[in-house]
Amino acid sequence: MEPFGNTDYETEARKALQKGDVATAQVWASLHQAQVLRRGLEKIEEAVHAIALKP
């Protein structure tokens, strides 16, 4: 999941919370969590490939 432009999902979630818009904050927070999860999965994938390619 790529951010829309340079959108920082976590920052947008905080801004929405400050405005009292909990539903929007939850959407932004979910997008942020998905982004974090994706980065973690990419690191795991790289590690698995590195192990698989070892002689």
C-alpha positions as CSV (number, residue, x, y, z in Angstrom):
1,M,0.0,0.0,0.0
2,E,1.6,3.2,-1.1
3,P,0.7,6.5,0.5
4,F,-1.3,9.0,-1.5
5,G,1.5,11.4,-2.6
6,N,3.5,12.1,0.5
7,T,0.6,11.5,2.9
8,D,1.8,10.5,6.4
9,Y,-1.1,8.3,7.6
10,E,-0.1,8.6,11.2
11,T,-0.1,12.4,11.1
12,E,-3.4,12.5,9.4
13,A,-4.9,10.2,12.0
14,R,-3.7,12.5,14.8
15,K,-5.1,15.6,13.0
16,A,-8.5,13.9,12.6
17,L,-8.5,13.0,16.3
18,Q,-7.6,16.6,17.3
19,K,-10.7,17.7,15.2
20,G,-12.8,15.1,17.0
21,D,-13.4,13.0,13.9
22,V,-12.9,9.5,15.3
23,A,-14.1,7.6,12.2
24,T,-11.7,9.4,9.9
25,A,-8.9,8.9,12.4
26,Q,-9.6,5.2,12.5
27,V,-9.3,5.0,8.7
28,W,-6.0,6.8,8.7
29,A,-4.7,4.7,11.6
30,S,-5.7,1.5,9.7
31,L,-3.8,2.7,6.6
32,H,-0.8,3.5,8.8
33,Q,-0.9,0.0,10.4
34,A,-1.2,-1.6,6.9
35,Q,1.8,0.3,5.8
36,V,3.9,-0.7,8.8
37,L,2.8,-4.4,8.4
38,R,3.8,-4.2,4.7
39,R,7.3,-3.0,5.6
40,G,7.7,-5.8,8.1
41,L,6.5,-8.4,5.6
42,E,9.0,-7.1,3.0
43,K,11.8,-7.5,5.5
44,I,10.7,-11.1,6.3
45,E,10.5,-11.9,2.6
46,E,14.0,-10.5,2.0
47,A,15.4,-12.6,4.9
48,V,13.6,-15.8,3.5
49,H,15.1,-15.2,0.1
50,A,18.6,-14.7,1.5
51,I,18.3,-17.9,3.5
52,A,17.0,-19.8,0.4
53,L,19.8,-18.6,-1.8
54,K,22.6,-19.7,0.7
55,P,24.6,-22.7,-0.6
